[in-house]
Amino acid sequence: MDDSAWATIAELNHWLTKDSELPEQTQQILQILKISEEAGEVAEAVIGATGQNPRKGFSHSWGDVERELCDVVITSMVALVQLNPAAAEVFAEHLRQVRARALGPS
């Protein structure tokens, strides 16, 4: 992930938190819980894209699913920035570890 994506995430985090009167830890907890809300929207979009809700039928597209997945990623990145200002490095190192575990040394 390039630095500009993380810069945008930092801007979004600032926008989300700048006027909050909540304690920092409460903001962090709520941001983490927001990930579950966004994941639920992915599930709703998948159900809609496959027409599995008899009441709604085909109410979503696979493009909707893609956008909802992006929202999960963005929300998770904001949560990580709130927990650790070095989020980009934390993520890059974790991704390296996952890759090595799954695919072996590069």
Summary of the structure (lengths in Angstrom):
residues: 106
radius of gyration: 16.8
end to end distance: 18.0
largest distance: 49.4
contacts: 256
relative contact order: 0.14
helix: 75%
strand: 0%
